[in-house]
Amino acid sequence: VSTATNIAQKKFDNCIMNASGVWCSDENELTELDRSEASSFVTKSGTLQPRKGNPQPRYFPTSLGSINSMGLPNQGLDYYLEVVNRLQQRKPHKNYFVSCTGFNVQEDISLLKKVAVSGFTGVVELNLSCPNVPGKPQTGYDFETVDNILKTVFKSYKGPLGVKLPPYFDIVHFNQMAQILNKYPLAYVNSVNSIGNGLYIDDTQEQVVIKPKNGFGGIGGDYIKPTALANVHAFYQRLNPDIQIIGTGGIKNGRDIFEHILCGASMVQVGTALMKEGPDIFARLTRELKAIMRDKGYEKIADFKGKLQYIE
Ligand SMILES: CC(C)(C)CCc1c(C(=O)O)[nH]c(=O)[nH]c1=O
């Protein structure tokens, strides 16, 4: 059986990789991912200038997942482009992803110009979960701004580009977002980012567990799998077929990957479980997915991708 896949007309020998933000903040972590069974990696979202991020504790693992308010700590986009372009030289057959995020549309344009000038030949992921102007919701929940960003971005950036989306919870929002996304030559849509502004409590100390935002933070792990599957499938149903779906959220075993692909994902990304288990997780996940495919008589992921059945 083969777990190979394609994204943006590029081949990947495995449909499993990391989620941006996890195990991808510096050259060491990226090199560990590069040596793992993951077929590729995506960097932490790079900004125009390096950022320290929020005060710690800013990440906390729980039995069912994680909560984080990292505050976008990163080495700056230039750093990631240098590392990835160097790794790309050494492994011309591999394809890599670089994530970036600006705090307004002008910054997004500057970031993508940097990517183009650097000679990067991989795939760009634009993180739309970024905060917008104060008083407005995060970009991904501000549909007019999403439309404006994509319109502006596609005027200048010609390489393969995908967007990382926050989770949506209303069918009308799926419809409205799909209508916008279908207007643009996107390589893919990556659903979902963490579920925003959750709260985890240490009841013995009667206290929150992360310092920033009075303990409010993005939720990942088991908590978000149903939401992730729904977002993957909702966009799979609504987007034109040349916009592929990357499924992220709640993946910690082969069954979770199988379900994301059944919902329409062409690639899956692992966050919280990777943070807990480290890059060896990719060998385990690949083994488990292959075992499921063998049991069910599937040779390749196209045999079951998007084939989720409804109840008549
Ligand atoms: C939440 C933002 C800081 C605006 C973007 C970076 C980010 C972070 C983060 O750096 O806090 N955490 C997430 O779970 N998802 C994200 O996209």
The ligand as an SDF file (V2000), in Angstrom:
LIG
                    3D

 17 17  0  0  0  0  0  0  0  0999 V2000
   -2.6360   33.1010   17.2440 C   0  0  0  0  0  0  0  0  0  0  0  0
   -1.6190   33.9620   16.5350 C   0  0  0  0  0  0  0  0  0  0  0  0
   -0.5360   34.3860   17.5330 C   0  0  0  0  0  0  0  0  0  0  0  0
   -2.3220   35.2050   16.0460 C   0  0  0  0  0  0  0  0  0  0  0  0
   -1.0320   33.2350   15.3170 C   0  0  0  0  0  0  0  0  0  0  0  0
   -0.0410   32.1260   15.6330 C   0  0  0  0  0  0  0  0  0  0  0  0
   -0.6750   30.9340   16.2840 C   0  0  0  0  0  0  0  0  0  0  0  0
   -0.3890   30.5690   17.5780 C   0  0  0  0  0  0  0  0  0  0  0  0
    0.5310   31.3190   18.4430 C   0  0  0  0  0  0  0  0  0  0  0  0
    1.7100   31.5780   18.0280 O   0  0  0  0  0  0  0  0  0  0  0  0
    0.0860   31.6580   19.5650 O   0  0  0  0  0  0  0  0  0  0  0  0
   -0.9780   29.4830   18.1550 N   0  0  0  0  0  0  0  0  0  0  0  0
   -1.8920   28.7040   17.4520 C   0  0  0  0  0  0  0  0  0  0  0  0
   -2.4340   27.7110   17.9620 O   0  0  0  0  0  0  0  0  0  0  0  0
   -2.1740   29.0510   16.1640 N   0  0  0  0  0  0  0  0  0  0  0  0
   -1.6290   30.1380   15.5540 C   0  0  0  0  0  0  0  0  0  0  0  0
   -1.9370   30.4000   14.3720 O   0  0  0  0  0  0  0  0  0  0  0  0
  1  2  1  0
  2  3  1  0
  2  4  1  0
  2  5  1  0
  5  6  1  0
  6  7  1  0
  7  8  2  0
  7 16  1  0
  8  9  1  0
  8 12  1  0
  9 10  2  0
  9 11  1  0
 12 13  1  0
 13 14  2  0
 13 15  1  0
 15 16  1  0
 16 17  2  0
M  END
$$$$
